[in-house]
């Protein structure tokens, strides 16, 4: 099965081709151009380099949210435009789940925010020679984490502004990924409490990944022992992770038509929130 996957949920943009468990190609860019300028030229270049046409693909996938409202809409609209004329099935992948896929089977040490510093169970080690408010509902408790003999608790975080993050927790055990809670939007302090309650004994490291990882590391490293940053090459959202998650969705039959494909938001866009607030104030004044 050949899949084309897109991610434009945050500052980076990427596209990937997946076939039967392997990445055929992936283009990634993290510059100041908008996704409307970069995404489709990347897709065309990748397809040309792989010698494939859209009609030869079996399906399409996109990180449908959470994330930047504009970025998510661009990715979803681009995918619909490709898949709809071909009547191809689509998978709407959680951005946070796709981020966790980047760390499936990872066996290299994770770095702290200070470049080149490795963090193990006992704290920082020497640099490598190459320089290189309330527990949210839906989370598994400490018994699940400890009983599964996990090697890491993956904390996927995206900066949602205003001291909030989009987050989901995943367990990594023998290279496999298990979701522990639904995607959610919460304050960083709430995230800290959730991590403390999910892993109270501190027996497994917590790996922060996503564009909110460094923000959370700076705010929580002193409070939560064993907190680590994922290596930068796999820290940010990538279409290859979207493709890996989508492959499982296709295997389950969890797909939709291009017409039915929609963004997944955890909260209203700012413009809608402000309008709702304004209408509420007007109603109160009457």
C-alpha positions in Angstrom: 0.0 0.0 0.0 1.3 3.4 -1.0 0.3 6.4 1.1 1.0 10.1 0.8 1.1 12.0 4.1 1.2 15.7 4.9 2.0 17.7 8.0 1.6 21.5 8.3 0.2 21.7 11.8 3.0 24.0 13.2 6.0 25.9 11.9 7.7 23.0 10.0 6.0 21.5 6.9 6.6 18.1 5.5 5.3 15.4 3.2 6.2 11.7 3.0 5.5 8.7 0.8 5.0 5.4 2.6 4.9 1.9 1.2 4.3 -1.3 3.2 6.1 -0.3 6.4 8.9 1.9 5.0 9.4 5.5 4.0 10.0 5.9 0.3 10.6 9.6 0.5 10.2 12.6 2.8 10.6 16.3 2.3 10.9 18.6 5.3 11.3 22.3 5.6 11.3 24.7 8.6 11.7 28.2 7.3 9.7 31.4 7.5 7.7 30.9 4.3 4.0 30.1 4.8 2.8 26.5 4.2 0.7 27.8 1.3 4.0 28.6 -0.4 5.9 25.5 0.4 3.6 22.5 0.9 2.4 21.7 -2.6 5.8 22.4 -4.3 7.3 19.9 -1.9 4.7 17.3 -2.7 5.2 17.8 -6.4 9.0 17.6 -6.1 8.7 14.5 -3.9 6.4 12.7 -6.3 8.6 13.6 -9.2 11.7 12.3 -7.4 9.9 9.0 -6.5 8.6 8.6 -10.0 5.0 8.4 -8.9 1.8 10.1 -9.8 -1.1 10.8 -7.4 -3.3 8.2 -9.2 -0.8 5.5 -8.3 -1.3 6.1 -4.5 -3.7 4.0 -2.5 -4.6 6.6 0.0 -3.8 9.9 1.7 -3.2 11.1 5.2 -2.8 14.4 7.1 -2.2 15.6 10.6 -5.7 17.0 11.1 -5.0 18.6 14.5 -4.5 19.8 17.0 -2.2 22.6 15.9 -2.1 25.9 14.3 -5.6 26.6 13.0 -4.3 28.1 9.7 -1.6 25.4 9.3 -4.1 22.5 9.9 -6.6 24.0 7.5 -3.9 24.3 4.8 -2.9 20.7 5.2 -6.5 19.4 5.2 -7.5 21.5 2.2 -4.4 20.4 0.2 -5.1 16.8 0.9 -8.7 17.1 0.0 -7.7 18.7 -3.3 -5.5 15.8 -4.2 -7.7 12.9 -3.0 -11.2 14.1 -3.9 -10.8 14.0 -7.8 -9.2 10.5 -7.5 -11.9 9.2 -5.0 -9.1 7.9 -2.7 -9.6 7.2 1.0 -8.1 9.5 3.6 -6.9 9.2 7.2 -7.2 12.1 9.6 -4.3 11.5 12.0 -3.9 13.1 15.4 -0.8 15.4 15.3 0.2 14.3 18.8 0.0 10.6 17.9 2.1 11.2 14.8 4.7 12.9 17.0 4.9 9.9 19.2 5.5 7.7 16.2 8.8 9.6 15.6 10.1 7.9 18.8 8.9 4.4 18.1 11.9 2.1 18.6 14.2 5.0 19.4 17.3 3.7 21.2 19.6 6.8 21.2 19.9 9.0 24.3 17.7 12.0 24.5 19.2 15.5 24.9 18.4 18.3 27.3 17.8 21.8 26.1 21.5 22.6 26.6 23.0 21.4 23.3 25.1 18.3 23.6 24.2 17.4 27.2 22.8 14.0 27.7 20.4 13.2 30.5 20.2 9.7 32.0 18.4 8.3 35.0 21.1 9.8 37.3 21.1 13.3 35.8 23.3 15.1 33.3 26.4 13.5 31.9 29.3 14.9 29.9 28.7 16.2 26.4 29.1 13.8 23.5 32.4 13.9 21.7 30.7 15.1 18.5 29.2 18.1 20.2 26.4 16.9 19.2 -5.3 22.2 38.2 -6.9 18.8 38.6 -5.9 15.7 36.8 -7.5 15.7 33.4 -9.9 12.9 32.6 -8.9 10.0 30.4 -5.3 9.3 31.6 -4.1 6.0 32.7 -2.8 5.8 36.3 0.6 4.8 37.6 -0.3 1.1 37.8 -0.6 1.0 34.1 2.7 2.7 33.5 4.7 0.6 36.0 2.9 -2.7 35.1 3.8 -2.4 31.5 7.5 -2.2 32.1 7.8 0.8 29.9 11.1 2.2 28.9 9.8 5.8 28.5 6.7 7.9 29.0 6.3 10.0 25.8 4.9 13.5 26.5 3.8 15.1 23.2 3.3 18.8 23.5 2.5 21.7 21.2 2.6 25.3 22.3 -1.0 26.5 22.4 0.0 30.0 23.7 -1.3 31.7 26.9 0.7 29.2 29.0 -1.3 26.3 27.5 -0.3 23.2 25.5 -1.9 20.6 23.4 -0.9 17.3 24.9 -1.2 13.5 24.8 0.7 10.9 26.7 2.0 7.6 25.3 3.8 4.6 26.7 6.8 3.2 24.9 7.5 -0.4 25.6 9.9 -2.5 23.6 9.7 0.0 20.7 5.9 0.0 20.6 3.6 2.9 21.3 0.5 2.8 23.6 -1.8 5.8 24.1 -2.5 6.7 27.7 -4.9 9.6 27.4 -6.9 11.5 24.7 -5.7 14.6 23.0 -6.3 17.6 25.3 -5.7 21.3 25.8 -4.5 22.2 29.3 -2.3 24.6 31.3 1.3 23.7 31.8 0.7 23.4 35.5 -2.0 20.9 34.8 0.4 19.0 32.6 2.9 18.9 35.4 0.3 17.5 37.8 -0.8 14.9 35.3 2.8 13.7 34.8 3.4 13.5 38.5 0.3 11.4 39.0 0.9 9.2 36.0 4.5 8.4 36.9 4.7 9.1 40.7 7.6 6.8 41.4 9.8 8.3 38.7 10.8 4.9 37.4 10.7 5.7 33.7 12.1 8.8 31.9 9.6 11.3 30.5 10.6 12.3 26.9 9.2 15.7 25.8 8.6 15.9 22.1 6.9 18.5 19.8 7.3 22.3 19.3 6.3 22.8 22.9 8.9 20.5 24.3 11.6 23.1 25.1 9.0 25.4 26.7 7.8 22.6 29.0 11.4 21.5 29.7 12.3 25.0 30.9 9.2 25.3 33.1 9.2 21.8 34.5 12.7 20.4 34.6 13.3 21.4 38.2 9.9 20.1 39.3 9.9 16.7 37.5 13.0 14.4 37.7 13.9 12.4 34.7 12.5 14.9 32.2 14.3 14.8 28.8 14.1 16.4 25.4 13.8 14.2 22.3 16.6 14.5 19.9 16.0 17.5 17.6 15.9 15.5 14.3 12.8 13.7 15.6 11.4 16.3 18.0 9.2 18.2 15.6 6.1 17.1 13.7 7.0 15.1 10.6 4.9 13.6 7.8 6.7 10.3 8.3 5.1 10.0 11.7 1.7 10.8 10.1 2.2 8.1 7.6 3.1 5.5 10.2 0.0 6.3 12.2 -2.1 6.4 9.1 -0.9 2.9 8.0 -2.5 1.5 11.1 -5.7 3.5 10.6 -5.9 2.1 7.1 -5.4 -1.5 8.4 -8.3 -0.9 10.8 -10.5 0.5 8.1 -10.5 3.8 9.9 -10.6 6.1 6.9 -13.0 8.7 5.5 -13.7 10.1 2.0 -12.0 13.3 1.0 -15.4 15.0 1.1 -15.8 14.0 4.8 -12.3 14.9 5.9 -12.3 17.7 8.5 -9.8 19.4 10.8 -9.8 18.3 14.5 -9.7 21.3 16.9 -9.4 21.0 20.7 -10.6 24.6 21.1 -12.2 27.3 19.1 -10.0 29.5 16.9 -9.2 32.8 18.5 -11.5 34.8 16.2 -14.4 32.6 17.2 -13.5 32.8 20.9 -13.4 36.6 20.7 -16.7 36.7 18.9 -18.3 34.4 21.4 -17.0 36.6 24.3 -18.3 39.7 22.6 -21.7 38.3 22.0 -21.9 37.1 25.6 -21.0 40.6 26.8 -23.6 42.2 24.6 -26.2 39.7 26.0 -25.2 40.7 29.5 -25.6 44.4 28.8 -29.1 43.9 27.6 
